[in-house]
Amino acid sequence: LIDMDKEIERLEKELDKLQKELDRVDKKLSNENFVNKAPEKIINEEREKQQKYQEKYNGVKNRIEQLKA
């Protein structure tokens, strides 16, 4: 069996890390210098990272909500 409090705590830490990664990618993509100077390939990679982190973030957030319910 899983200790619900510990699992929620672990997921909240993971959520925090994902939020930091999302913030980092968002900041990079909102920087005009980066967007104007970086190769399109790099910009696309950052957008893919942003989407991946957002999906993981949403999944972890949903899991926390399920455990708390």
PDB file of N, H, CA, C and O in Angstrom:
ATOM      1  N   LEU A   1       0.830  -1.203   0.000  1.00  0.00           N
ATOM      2  CA  LEU A   1       0.000   0.000   0.000  1.00  0.00           C
ATOM      3  C   LEU A   1       0.863   1.251   0.000  1.00  0.00           C
ATOM      4  O   LEU A   1       2.021   1.230   0.415  1.00  0.00           O
ATOM      5  N   ILE A   2       0.282   2.321  -0.467  1.00  0.00           N
ATOM      6  H   ILE A   2      -0.659   2.338  -0.804  1.00  0.00           H
ATOM      7  CA  ILE A   2       0.987   3.596  -0.584  1.00  0.00           C
ATOM      8  C   ILE A   2       0.591   4.507   0.572  1.00  0.00           C
ATOM      9  O   ILE A   2      -0.584   4.612   0.921  1.00  0.00           O
ATOM     10  N   ASP A   3       1.582   5.158   1.156  1.00  0.00           N
ATOM     11  H   ASP A   3       2.537   5.073   0.872  1.00  0.00           H
ATOM     12  CA  ASP A   3       1.308   6.200   2.149  1.00  0.00           C
ATOM     13  C   ASP A   3       0.866   7.432   1.364  1.00  0.00           C
ATOM     14  O   ASP A   3       1.675   8.081   0.701  1.00  0.00           O
ATOM     15  N   MET A   4      -0.426   7.745   1.447  1.00  0.00           N
ATOM     16  H   MET A   4      -1.083   7.217   1.985  1.00  0.00           H
ATOM     17  CA  MET A   4      -0.998   8.826   0.629  1.00  0.00           C
ATOM     18  C   MET A   4      -0.311  10.168   0.871  1.00  0.00           C
ATOM     19  O   MET A   4      -0.037  10.902  -0.078  1.00  0.00           O
ATOM     20  N   ASP A   5      -0.033  10.492   2.124  1.00  0.00           N
ATOM     21  H   ASP A   5      -0.256   9.896   2.895  1.00  0.00           H
ATOM     22  CA  ASP A   5       0.603  11.774   2.420  1.00  0.00           C
ATOM     23  C   ASP A   5       1.991  11.871   1.788  1.00  0.00           C
ATOM     24  O   ASP A   5       2.361  12.912   1.245  1.00  0.00           O
ATOM     25  N   LYS A   6       2.755  10.777   1.862  1.00  0.00           N
ATOM     26  H   LYS A   6       2.454   9.931   2.303  1.00  0.00           H
ATOM     27  CA  LYS A   6       4.096  10.793   1.269  1.00  0.00           C
ATOM     28  C   LYS A   6       4.014  10.866  -0.253  1.00  0.00           C
ATOM     29  O   LYS A   6       4.819  11.547  -0.888  1.00  0.00           O
ATOM     30  N   GLU A   7       3.055  10.173  -0.833  1.00  0.00           N
ATOM     31  H   GLU A   7       2.401   9.619  -0.318  1.00  0.00           H
ATOM     32  CA  GLU A   7       2.888  10.203  -2.286  1.00  0.00           C
ATOM     33  C   GLU A   7       2.480  11.606  -2.743  1.00  0.00           C
ATOM     34  O   GLU A   7       2.992  12.105  -3.745  1.00  0.00           O
ATOM     35  N   ILE A   8       1.575  12.230  -2.026  1.00  0.00           N
ATOM     36  H   ILE A   8       1.159  11.824  -1.212  1.00  0.00           H
ATOM     37  CA  ILE A   8       1.159  13.594  -2.365  1.00  0.00           C
ATOM     38  C   ILE A   8       2.345  14.541  -2.233  1.00  0.00           C
ATOM     39  O   ILE A   8       2.541  15.411  -3.082  1.00  0.00           O
ATOM     40  N   GLU A   9       3.139  14.377  -1.174  1.00  0.00           N
ATOM     41  H   GLU A   9       2.979  13.670  -0.485  1.00  0.00           H
ATOM     42  CA  GLU A   9       4.319  15.219  -0.966  1.00  0.00           C
ATOM     43  C   GLU A   9       5.321  15.029  -2.117  1.00  0.00           C
ATOM     44  O   GLU A   9       5.884  16.003  -2.617  1.00  0.00           O
ATOM     45  N   ARG A  10       5.537  13.785  -2.530  1.00  0.00           N
ATOM     46  H   ARG A  10       5.079  12.994  -2.124  1.00  0.00           H
ATOM     47  CA  ARG A  10       6.453  13.497  -3.635  1.00  0.00           C
ATOM     48  C   ARG A  10       5.943  14.138  -4.931  1.00  0.00           C
ATOM     49  O   ARG A  10       6.713  14.743  -5.677  1.00  0.00           O
ATOM     50  N   LEU A  11       4.654  13.999  -5.187  1.00  0.00           N
ATOM     51  H   LEU A  11       4.028  13.507  -4.581  1.00  0.00           H
ATOM     52  CA  LEU A  11       4.072  14.576  -6.394  1.00  0.00           C
ATOM     53  C   LEU A  11       4.116  16.095  -6.372  1.00  0.00           C
ATOM     54  O   LEU A  11       4.307  16.725  -7.413  1.00  0.00           O
ATOM     55  N   GLU A  12       3.942  16.689  -5.204  1.00  0.00           N
ATOM     56  H   GLU A  12       3.786  16.178  -4.359  1.00  0.00           H
ATOM     57  CA  GLU A  12       4.012  18.153  -5.113  1.00  0.00           C
ATOM     58  C   GLU A  12       5.429  18.645  -5.396  1.00  0.00           C
ATOM     59  O   GLU A  12       5.606  19.700  -6.005  1.00  0.00           O
ATOM     60  N   LYS A  13       6.439  17.891  -4.958  1.00  0.00           N
ATOM     61  H   LYS A  13       6.295  17.034  -4.462  1.00  0.00           H
ATOM     62  CA  LYS A  13       7.826  18.252  -5.277  1.00  0.00           C
ATOM     63  C   LYS A  13       8.061  18.149  -6.781  1.00  0.00           C
ATOM     64  O   LYS A  13       8.705  19.012  -7.378  1.00  0.00           O
ATOM     65  N   GLU A  14       7.536  17.089  -7.385  1.00  0.00           N
ATOM     66  H   GLU A  14       7.013  16.388  -6.900  1.00  0.00           H
ATOM     67  CA  GLU A  14       7.661  16.917  -8.829  1.00  0.00           C
ATOM     68  C   GLU A  14       6.950  18.054  -9.564  1.00  0.00           C
ATOM     69  O   GLU A  14       7.459  18.569 -10.560  1.00  0.00           O
ATOM     70  N   LEU A  15       5.780  18.440  -9.073  1.00  0.00           N
ATOM     71  H   LEU A  15       5.367  18.021  -8.264  1.00  0.00           H
ATOM     72  CA  LEU A  15       5.016  19.538  -9.659  1.00  0.00           C
ATOM     73  C   LEU A  15       5.824  20.835  -9.596  1.00  0.00           C
ATOM     74  O   LEU A  15       5.830  21.617 -10.547  1.00  0.00           O
ATOM     75  N   ASP A  16       6.497  21.055  -8.482  1.00  0.00           N
ATOM     76  H   ASP A  16       6.493  20.420  -7.709  1.00  0.00           H
ATOM     77  CA  ASP A  16       7.327  22.245  -8.301  1.00  0.00           C
ATOM     78  C   ASP A  16       8.479  22.262  -9.318  1.00  0.00           C
ATOM     79  O   ASP A  16       8.769  23.299  -9.916  1.00  0.00           O
ATOM     80  N   LYS A  17       9.124  21.118  -9.507  1.00  0.00           N
ATOM     81  H   LYS A  17       8.889  20.276  -9.022  1.00  0.00           H
ATOM     82  CA  LYS A  17      10.223  21.032 -10.483  1.00  0.00           C
ATOM     83  C   LYS A  17       9.713  21.297 -11.899  1.00  0.00           C
ATOM     84  O   LYS A  17      10.349  22.007 -12.677  1.00  0.00           O
ATOM     85  N   LEU A  18       8.566  20.721 -12.218  1.00  0.00           N
ATOM     86  H   LEU A  18       8.049  20.144 -11.586  1.00  0.00           H
ATOM     87  CA  LEU A  18       7.995  20.937 -13.551  1.00  0.00           C
ATOM     88  C   LEU A  18       7.626  22.393 -13.765  1.00  0.00           C
ATOM     89  O   LEU A  18       7.802  22.925 -14.862  1.00  0.00           O
ATOM     90  N   GLN A  19       7.114  23.045 -12.723  1.00  0.00           N
ATOM     91  H   GLN A  19       6.971  22.614 -11.832  1.00  0.00           H
ATOM     92  CA  GLN A  19       6.767  24.462 -12.832  1.00  0.00           C
ATOM     93  C   GLN A  19       8.013  25.302 -13.108  1.00  0.00           C
ATOM     94  O   GLN A  19       7.971  26.242 -13.902  1.00  0.00           O
ATOM     95  N   LYS A  20       9.118  24.961 -12.453  1.00  0.00           N
ATOM     96  H   LYS A  20       9.153  24.197 -11.808  1.00  0.00           H
ATOM     97  CA  LYS A  20      10.372  25.688 -12.685  1.00  0.00           C
ATOM     98  C   LYS A  20      10.855  25.499 -14.113  1.00  0.00           C
ATOM     99  O   LYS A  20      11.335  26.446 -14.736  1.00  0.00           O
ATOM    100  N   GLU A  21      10.731  24.282 -14.639  1.00  0.00           N
ATOM    101  H   GLU A  21      10.340  23.513 -14.133  1.00  0.00           H
ATOM    102  CA  GLU A  21      11.130  24.034 -16.023  1.00  0.00           C
ATOM    103  C   GLU A  21      10.220  24.791 -16.996  1.00  0.00           C
ATOM    104  O   GLU A  21      10.690  25.365 -17.979  1.00  0.00           O
ATOM    105  N   LEU A  22       8.925  24.786 -16.715  1.00  0.00           N
ATOM    106  H   LEU A  22       8.543  24.321 -15.916  1.00  0.00           H
ATOM    107  CA  LEU A  22       7.986  25.542 -17.549  1.00  0.00           C
ATOM    108  C   LEU A  22       8.326  27.027 -17.539  1.00  0.00           C
ATOM    109  O   LEU A  22       8.327  27.676 -18.586  1.00  0.00           O
ATOM    110  N   ASP A  23       8.612  27.557 -16.368  1.00  0.00           N
ATOM    111  H   ASP A  23       8.611  27.030 -15.518  1.00  0.00           H
ATOM    112  CA  ASP A  23       8.968  28.974 -16.260  1.00  0.00           C
ATOM    113  C   ASP A  23      10.224  29.288 -17.069  1.00  0.00           C
ATOM    114  O   ASP A  23      10.303  30.315 -17.742  1.00  0.00           O
ATOM    115  N   ARG A  24      11.216  28.377 -16.993  1.00  0.00           N
ATOM    116  H   ARG A  24      11.152  27.543 -16.446  1.00  0.00           H
ATOM    117  CA  ARG A  24      12.476  28.579 -17.713  1.00  0.00           C
ATOM    118  C   ARG A  24      12.222  28.605 -19.226  1.00  0.00           C
ATOM    119  O   ARG A  24      12.718  29.486 -19.928  1.00  0.00           O
ATOM    120  N   VAL A  25      11.451  27.642 -19.717  1.00  0.00           N
ATOM    121  H   VAL A  25      11.047  26.927 -19.147  1.00  0.00           H
ATOM    122  CA  VAL A  25      11.169  27.566 -21.153  1.00  0.00           C
ATOM    123  C   VAL A  25      10.316  28.751 -21.598  1.00  0.00           C
ATOM    124  O   VAL A  25      10.566  29.340 -22.649  1.00  0.00           O
ATOM    125  N   ASP A  26       9.314  29.097 -20.799  1.00  0.00           N
ATOM    126  H   ASP A  26       9.112  28.618 -19.945  1.00  0.00           H
ATOM    127  CA  ASP A  26       8.464  30.249 -21.134  1.00  0.00           C
ATOM    128  C   ASP A  26       9.291  31.526 -21.233  1.00  0.00           C
ATOM    129  O   ASP A  26       9.095  32.339 -22.137  1.00  0.00           O
ATOM    130  N   LYS A  27      10.212  31.691 -20.296  1.00  0.00           N
ATOM    131  H   LYS A  27      10.372  31.031 -19.562  1.00  0.00           H
ATOM    132  CA  LYS A  27      11.060  32.889 -20.286  1.00  0.00           C
ATOM    133  C   LYS A  27      11.927  32.930 -21.545  1.00  0.00           C
ATOM    134  O   LYS A  27      12.087  33.978 -22.171  1.00  0.00           O
ATOM    135  N   LYS A  28      12.476  31.786 -21.899  1.00  0.00           N
ATOM    136  H   LYS A  28      12.346  30.935 -21.390  1.00  0.00           H
ATOM    137  CA  LYS A  28      13.331  31.716 -23.086  1.00  0.00           C
ATOM    138  C   LYS A  28      12.530  32.042 -24.344  1.00  0.00           C
ATOM    139  O   LYS A  28      12.985  32.806 -25.196  1.00  0.00           O
ATOM    140  N   LEU A  29      11.328  31.454 -24.458  1.00  0.00           N
ATOM    141  H   LEU A  29      10.959  30.833 -23.766  1.00  0.00           H
ATOM    142  CA  LEU A  29      10.522  31.672 -25.661  1.00  0.00           C
ATOM    143  C   LEU A  29       9.904  33.066 -25.721  1.00  0.00           C
ATOM    144  O   LEU A  29       9.515  33.519 -26.798  1.00  0.00           O
ATOM    145  N   SER A  30       9.808  33.746 -24.594  1.00  0.00           N
ATOM    146  H   SER A  30      10.123  33.378 -23.720  1.00  0.00           H
ATOM    147  CA  SER A  30       9.267  35.105 -24.611  1.00  0.00           C
ATOM    148  C   SER A  30      10.376  36.149 -24.809  1.00  0.00           C
ATOM    149  O   SER A  30      10.097  37.342 -24.931  1.00  0.00           O
ATOM    150  N   ASN A  31      11.618  35.697 -24.838  1.00  0.00           N
ATOM    151  H   ASN A  31      11.844  34.728 -24.739  1.00  0.00           H
ATOM    152  CA  ASN A  31      12.755  36.586 -25.055  1.00  0.00           C
ATOM    153  C   ASN A  31      12.911  36.821 -26.561  1.00  0.00           C
ATOM    154  O   ASN A  31      13.238  35.900 -27.309  1.00  0.00           O
ATOM    155  N   GLU A  32      12.675  38.055 -26.991  1.00  0.00           N
ATOM    156  H   GLU A  32      12.409  38.803 -26.383  1.00  0.00           H
ATOM    157  CA  GLU A  32      12.735  38.381 -28.424  1.00  0.00           C
ATOM    158  C   GLU A  32      14.119  38.115 -29.013  1.00  0.00           C
ATOM    159  O   GLU A  32      14.231  37.654 -30.149  1.00  0.00           O
ATOM    160  N   ASN A  33      15.165  38.401 -28.253  1.00  0.00           N
ATOM    161  H   ASN A  33      15.074  38.775 -27.330  1.00  0.00           H
ATOM    162  CA  ASN A  33      16.516  38.155 -28.761  1.00  0.00           C
ATOM    163  C   ASN A  33      16.722  36.677 -29.064  1.00  0.00           C
ATOM    164  O   ASN A  33      17.278  36.319 -30.102  1.00  0.00           O
ATOM    165  N   PHE A  34      16.273  35.827 -28.158  1.00  0.00           N
ATOM    166  H   PHE A  34      15.820  36.118 -27.315  1.00  0.00           H
ATOM    167  CA  PHE A  34      16.411  34.385 -28.373  1.00  0.00           C
ATOM    168  C   PHE A  34      15.631  33.961 -29.613  1.00  0.00           C
ATOM    169  O   PHE A  34      16.161  33.274 -30.486  1.00  0.00           O
ATOM    170  N   VAL A  35      14.379  34.374 -29.681  1.00  0.00           N
ATOM    171  H   VAL A  35      13.949  34.932 -28.971  1.00  0.00           H
ATOM    172  CA  VAL A  35      13.512  33.954 -30.783  1.00  0.00           C
ATOM    173  C   VAL A  35      14.041  34.469 -32.119  1.00  0.00           C
ATOM    174  O   VAL A  35      13.966  33.762 -33.124  1.00  0.00           O
ATOM    175  N   ASN A  36      14.572  35.689 -32.145  1.00  0.00           N
ATOM    176  H   ASN A  36      14.633  36.264 -31.329  1.00  0.00           H
ATOM    177  CA  ASN A  36      15.069  36.269 -33.392  1.00  0.00           C
ATOM    178  C   ASN A  36      16.409  35.692 -33.835  1.00  0.00           C
ATOM    179  O   ASN A  36      16.684  35.610 -35.033  1.00  0.00           O
ATOM    180  N   LYS A  37      17.248  35.291 -32.872  1.00  0.00           N
ATOM    181  H   LYS A  37      17.025  35.358 -31.899  1.00  0.00           H
ATOM    182  CA  LYS A  37      18.607  34.859 -33.212  1.00  0.00           C
ATOM    183  C   LYS A  37      18.782  33.343 -33.254  1.00  0.00           C
ATOM    184  O   LYS A  37      19.667  32.849 -33.953  1.00  0.00           O
ATOM    185  N   ALA A  38      17.976  32.614 -32.537  1.00  0.00           N
ATOM    186  H   ALA A  38      17.257  33.015 -31.969  1.00  0.00           H
ATOM    187  CA  ALA A  38      18.147  31.162 -32.477  1.00  0.00           C
ATOM    188  C   ALA A  38      17.673  30.501 -33.759  1.00  0.00           C
ATOM    189  O   ALA A  38      16.729  30.967 -34.397  1.00  0.00           O
ATOM    190  N   PRO A  39      18.333  29.410 -34.133  1.00  0.00           N
ATOM    191  CA  PRO A  39      17.859  28.658 -35.306  1.00  0.00           C
ATOM    192  C   PRO A  39      16.453  28.102 -35.045  1.00  0.00           C
ATOM    193  O   PRO A  39      16.076  27.816 -33.909  1.00  0.00           O
ATOM    194  N   GLU A  40      15.709  27.962 -36.118  1.00  0.00           N
ATOM    195  H   GLU A  40      16.016  28.194 -37.041  1.00  0.00           H
ATOM    196  CA  GLU A  40      14.322  27.495 -35.998  1.00  0.00           C
ATOM    197  C   GLU A  40      14.255  26.125 -35.304  1.00  0.00           C
ATOM    198  O   GLU A  40      13.324  25.843 -34.550  1.00  0.00           O
ATOM    199  N   LYS A  41      15.253  25.290 -35.573  1.00  0.00           N
ATOM    200  H   LYS A  41      16.010  25.519 -36.186  1.00  0.00           H
ATOM    201  CA  LYS A  41      15.299  23.960 -34.953  1.00  0.00           C
ATOM    202  C   LYS A  41      15.320  24.067 -33.426  1.00  0.00           C
ATOM    203  O   LYS A  41      14.608  23.334 -32.740  1.00  0.00           O
ATOM    204  N   ILE A  42      16.124  24.967 -32.908  1.00  0.00           N
ATOM    205  H   ILE A  42      16.702  25.562 -33.466  1.00  0.00           H
ATOM    206  CA  ILE A  42      16.244  25.148 -31.456  1.00  0.00           C
ATOM    207  C   ILE A  42      14.936  25.688 -30.880  1.00  0.00           C
ATOM    208  O   ILE A  42      14.489  25.244 -29.822  1.00  0.00           O
ATOM    209  N   ILE A  43      14.338  26.627 -31.563  1.00  0.00           N
ATOM    210  H   ILE A  43      14.701  26.987 -32.422  1.00  0.00           H
ATOM    211  CA  ILE A  43      13.061  27.188 -31.105  1.00  0.00           C
ATOM    212  C   ILE A  43      11.995  26.097 -31.067  1.00  0.00           C
ATOM    213  O   ILE A  43      11.219  26.011 -30.116  1.00  0.00           O
ATOM    214  N   ASN A  44      11.962  25.268 -32.100  1.00  0.00           N
ATOM    215  H   ASN A  44      12.593  25.337 -32.873  1.00  0.00           H
ATOM    216  CA  ASN A  44      10.990  24.173 -32.133  1.00  0.00           C
ATOM    217  C   ASN A  44      11.238  23.176 -31.009  1.00  0.00           C
ATOM    218  O   ASN A  44      10.291  22.658 -30.417  1.00  0.00           O
ATOM    219  N   GLU A  45      12.506  22.903 -30.712  1.00  0.00           N
ATOM    220  H   GLU A  45      13.275  23.324 -31.193  1.00  0.00           H
ATOM    221  CA  GLU A  45      12.837  22.000 -29.606  1.00  0.00           C
ATOM    222  C   GLU A  45      12.332  22.568 -28.278  1.00  0.00           C
ATOM    223  O   GLU A  45      11.797  21.837 -27.444  1.00  0.00           O
ATOM    224  N   GLU A  46      12.506  23.870 -28.092  1.00  0.00           N
ATOM    225  H   GLU A  46      12.940  24.464 -28.769  1.00  0.00           H
ATOM    226  CA  GLU A  46      12.042  24.504 -26.858  1.00  0.00           C
ATOM    227  C   GLU A  46      10.517  24.463 -26.766  1.00  0.00           C
ATOM    228  O   GLU A  46       9.968  24.262 -25.683  1.00  0.00           O
ATOM    229  N   ARG A  47       9.841  24.651 -27.878  1.00  0.00           N
ATOM    230  H   ARG A  47      10.288  24.814 -28.758  1.00  0.00           H
ATOM    231  CA  ARG A  47       8.373  24.571 -27.875  1.00  0.00           C
ATOM    232  C   ARG A  47       7.906  23.149 -27.555  1.00  0.00           C
ATOM    233  O   ARG A  47       6.912  22.956 -26.855  1.00  0.00           O
ATOM    234  N   GLU A  48       8.634  22.155 -28.077  1.00  0.00           N
ATOM    235  H   GLU A  48       9.441  22.311 -28.646  1.00  0.00           H
ATOM    236  CA  GLU A  48       8.305  20.766 -27.758  1.00  0.00           C
ATOM    237  C   GLU A  48       8.509  20.486 -26.273  1.00  0.00           C
ATOM    238  O   GLU A  48       7.693  19.813 -25.644  1.00  0.00           O
ATOM    239  N   LYS A  49       9.608  21.008 -25.711  1.00  0.00           N
ATOM    240  H   LYS A  49      10.271  21.556 -26.222  1.00  0.00           H
ATOM    241  CA  LYS A  49       9.860  20.864 -24.273  1.00  0.00           C
ATOM    242  C   LYS A  49       8.727  21.502 -23.476  1.00  0.00           C
ATOM    243  O   LYS A  49       8.236  20.937 -22.500  1.00  0.00           O
ATOM    244  N   GLN A  50       8.328  22.690 -23.916  1.00  0.00           N
ATOM    245  H   GLN A  50       8.727  23.149 -24.709  1.00  0.00           H
ATOM    246  CA  GLN A  50       7.260  23.404 -23.234  1.00  0.00           C
ATOM    247  C   GLN A  50       5.977  22.569 -23.221  1.00  0.00           C
ATOM    248  O   GLN A  50       5.307  22.465 -22.193  1.00  0.00           O
ATOM    249  N   GLN A  51       5.647  21.990 -24.346  1.00  0.00           N
ATOM    250  H   GLN A  51       6.191  22.075 -25.181  1.00  0.00           H
ATOM    251  CA  GLN A  51       4.443  21.165 -24.438  1.00  0.00           C
ATOM    252  C   GLN A  51       4.572  19.919 -23.560  1.00  0.00           C
ATOM    253  O   GLN A  51       3.627  19.545 -22.865  1.00  0.00           O
ATOM    254  N   LYS A  52       5.738  19.280 -23.594  1.00  0.00           N
ATOM    255  H   LYS A  52       6.506  19.584 -24.159  1.00  0.00           H
ATOM    256  CA  LYS A  52       5.977  18.077 -22.799  1.00  0.00           C
ATOM    257  C   LYS A  52       5.863  18.379 -21.302  1.00  0.00           C
ATOM    258  O   LYS A  52       5.206  17.649 -20.560  1.00  0.00           O
ATOM    259  N   TYR A  53       6.510  19.461 -20.871  1.00  0.00           N
ATOM    260  H   TYR A  53       7.043  20.054 -21.474  1.00  0.00           H
ATOM    261  CA  TYR A  53       6.445  19.839 -19.459  1.00  0.00           C
ATOM    262  C   TYR A  53       5.020  20.191 -19.049  1.00  0.00           C
ATOM    263  O   TYR A  53       4.597  19.857 -17.942  1.00  0.00           O
ATOM    264  N   GLN A  54       4.285  20.852 -19.916  1.00  0.00           N
ATOM    265  H   GLN A  54       4.629  21.123 -20.815  1.00  0.00           H
ATOM    266  CA  GLN A  54       2.900  21.227 -19.604  1.00  0.00           C
ATOM    267  C   GLN A  54       2.031  19.985 -19.449  1.00  0.00           C
ATOM    268  O   GLN A  54       1.206  19.908 -18.538  1.00  0.00           O
ATOM    269  N   GLU A  55       2.215  19.015 -20.337  1.00  0.00           N
ATOM    270  H   GLU A  55       2.885  19.077 -21.077  1.00  0.00           H
ATOM    271  CA  GLU A  55       1.443  17.777 -20.244  1.00  0.00           C
ATOM    272  C   GLU A  55       1.765  17.023 -18.953  1.00  0.00           C
ATOM    273  O   GLU A  55       0.864  16.532 -18.272  1.00  0.00           O
ATOM    274  N   LYS A  56       3.062  16.937 -18.621  1.00  0.00           N
ATOM    275  H   LYS A  56       3.793  17.336 -19.173  1.00  0.00           H
ATOM    276  CA  LYS A  56       3.457  16.268 -17.380  1.00  0.00           C
ATOM    277  C   LYS A  56       2.898  17.010 -16.167  1.00  0.00           C
ATOM    278  O   LYS A  56       2.398  16.396 -15.225  1.00  0.00           O
ATOM    279  N   TYR A  57       2.991  18.334 -16.207  1.00  0.00           N
ATOM    280  H   TYR A  57       3.398  18.833 -16.972  1.00  0.00           H
ATOM    281  CA  TYR A  57       2.481  19.158 -15.109  1.00  0.00           C
ATOM    282  C   TYR A  57       0.999  18.890 -14.886  1.00  0.00           C
ATOM    283  O   TYR A  57       0.561  18.681 -13.754  1.00  0.00           O
ATOM    284  N   ASN A  58       0.230  18.898 -15.972  1.00  0.00           N
ATOM    285  H   ASN A  58       0.586  19.068 -16.891  1.00  0.00           H
ATOM    286  CA  ASN A  58      -1.212  18.656 -15.869  1.00  0.00           C
ATOM    287  C   ASN A  58      -1.500  17.261 -15.322  1.00  0.00           C
ATOM    288  O   ASN A  58      -2.410  17.082 -14.513  1.00  0.00           O
ATOM    289  N   GLY A  59      -0.723  16.272 -15.768  1.00  0.00           N
ATOM    290  H   GLY A  59       0.016  16.417 -16.426  1.00  0.00           H
ATOM    291  CA  GLY A  59      -0.912  14.912 -15.299  1.00  0.00           C
ATOM    292  C   GLY A  59      -0.639  14.770 -13.813  1.00  0.00           C
ATOM    293  O   GLY A  59      -1.406  14.131 -13.093  1.00  0.00           O
ATOM    294  N   VAL A  60       0.453  15.365 -13.354  1.00  0.00           N
ATOM    295  H   VAL A  60       1.076  15.884 -13.939  1.00  0.00           H
ATOM    296  CA  VAL A  60       0.809  15.293 -11.932  1.00  0.00           C
ATOM    297  C   VAL A  60      -0.226  16.040 -11.097  1.00  0.00           C
ATOM    298  O   VAL A  60      -0.630  15.570 -10.033  1.00  0.00           O
ATOM    299  N   LYS A  61      -0.647  17.189 -11.575  1.00  0.00           N
ATOM    300  H   LYS A  61      -0.319  17.571 -12.439  1.00  0.00           H
ATOM    301  CA  LYS A  61      -1.655  17.974 -10.855  1.00  0.00           C
ATOM    302  C   LYS A  61      -2.963  17.182 -10.717  1.00  0.00           C
ATOM    303  O   LYS A  61      -3.584  17.174  -9.654  1.00  0.00           O
ATOM    304  N   ASN A  62      -3.367  16.524 -11.795  1.00  0.00           N
ATOM    305  H   ASN A  62      -2.863  16.531 -12.658  1.00  0.00           H
ATOM    306  CA  ASN A  62      -4.582  15.701 -11.751  1.00  0.00           C
ATOM    307  C   ASN A  62      -4.432  14.547 -10.770  1.00  0.00           C
ATOM    308  O   ASN A  62      -5.365  14.220 -10.037  1.00  0.00           O
ATOM    309  N   ARG A  63      -3.247  13.931 -10.761  1.00  0.00           N
ATOM    310  H   ARG A  63      -2.489  14.197 -11.356  1.00  0.00           H
ATOM    311  CA  ARG A  63      -2.993  12.818  -9.856  1.00  0.00           C
ATOM    312  C   ARG A  63      -3.079  13.281  -8.397  1.00  0.00           C
ATOM    313  O   ARG A  63      -3.647  12.582  -7.557  1.00  0.00           O
ATOM    314  N   ILE A  64      -2.523  14.444  -8.098  1.00  0.00           N
ATOM    315  H   ILE A  64      -2.062  15.012  -8.780  1.00  0.00           H
ATOM    316  CA  ILE A  64      -2.606  14.991  -6.731  1.00  0.00           C
ATOM    317  C   ILE A  64      -4.064  15.206  -6.351  1.00  0.00           C
ATOM    318  O   ILE A  64      -4.486  14.841  -5.254  1.00  0.00           O
ATOM    319  N   GLU A  65      -4.828  15.796  -7.257  1.00  0.00           N
ATOM    320  H   GLU A  65      -4.485  16.092  -8.149  1.00  0.00           H
ATOM    321  CA  GLU A  65      -6.251  16.043  -6.984  1.00  0.00           C
ATOM    322  C   GLU A  65      -7.002  14.738  -6.733  1.00  0.00           C
ATOM    323  O   GLU A  65      -7.870  14.677  -5.862  1.00  0.00           O
ATOM    324  N   GLN A  66      -6.670  13.696  -7.495  1.00  0.00           N
ATOM    325  H   GLN A  66      -5.965  13.746  -8.202  1.00  0.00           H
ATOM    326  CA  GLN A  66      -7.305  12.396  -7.297  1.00  0.00           C
ATOM    327  C   GLN A  66      -6.970  11.813  -5.933  1.00  0.00           C
ATOM    328  O   GLN A  66      -7.834  11.257  -5.255  1.00  0.00           O
ATOM    329  N   LEU A  67      -5.709  11.943  -5.535  1.00  0.00           N
ATOM    330  H   LEU A  67      -5.007  12.395  -6.085  1.00  0.00           H
ATOM    331  CA  LEU A  67      -5.294  11.388  -4.244  1.00  0.00           C
ATOM    332  C   LEU A  67      -5.920  12.140  -3.066  1.00  0.00           C
ATOM    333  O   LEU A  67      -6.218  11.556  -2.023  1.00  0.00           O
ATOM    334  N   LYS A  68      -6.111  13.440  -3.257  1.00  0.00           N
ATOM    335  H   LYS A  68      -5.869  13.914  -4.103  1.00  0.00           H
ATOM    336  CA  LYS A  68      -6.698  14.241  -2.180  1.00  0.00           C
ATOM    337  C   LYS A  68      -8.203  14.021  -2.067  1.00  0.00           C
ATOM    338  O   LYS A  68      -8.793  14.278  -1.018  1.00  0.00           O
ATOM    339  N   ALA A  69      -8.823  13.547  -3.147  1.00  0.00           N
ATOM    340  H   ALA A  69      -8.343  13.338  -4.000  1.00  0.00           H
ATOM    341  CA  ALA A  69     -10.289  13.357  -3.142  1.00  0.00           C
ATOM    342  C   ALA A  69     -10.700  12.108  -2.384  1.00  0.00           C
ATOM    343  O   ALA A  69     -11.890  11.808  -2.288  1.00  0.00           O
TER     344      ALA A  69
END
